[in-house]
Structure formats: structure tokens, C-alpha cells
Amino acid sequence: MQGTITLERQGWWLVEEDDTSTIYFVHHSSIPASTNLHTGDRIDFDVAPNPMKPGFVMAVNVVRIYRTPRGPRQAVNHGR
């Protein structure tokens, strides 16, 4: 299956599958250690039972196939 990351949080993401628009949970343990996913990234994945939530499935064997371009980081002004 393929899909697009629609939400990113620390250690987990949501991916919307292309064909059915089904949303799947992605846990950091399902991606290679050197990879960090971001909203808009495209991934290839399989679906398997979610061991943390019986009766639900999650994305596993995740491989990023397209990395959304990142712009230059903006300086943050903290009112100083």
C-alpha cells in the first residue's frame, strides 16, 4: 500500500492510504531508525494487527518513497 503522512507527533504519525483514504497509525518502531517522517511525505507500507490496541490494525514495514521538501528554518523571536 502507499499513502501520505497527514499528521506527525513525537514518535507516531497518521498515514492516509491512497486507494481507500483509510487512516492508519504509524508507530516509530515501524520505520527505520535513521528515518523521521513529516507531513506530506509519501510512504509504502503493509498493514498488521496493532499489538498495543487489540482489534485494530496499523502500518508496518514502512519505507519512505518521497520526502516533502523542507524550506529553510525560520528564526524564532521570543520577544527579546
Summary of the structure (lengths in Angstrom):
residues: 80
radius of gyration: 14.4
end to end distance: 47.9
largest distance: 50.8
contacts: 175
relative contact order: 0.25
helix: 4%
strand: 46%
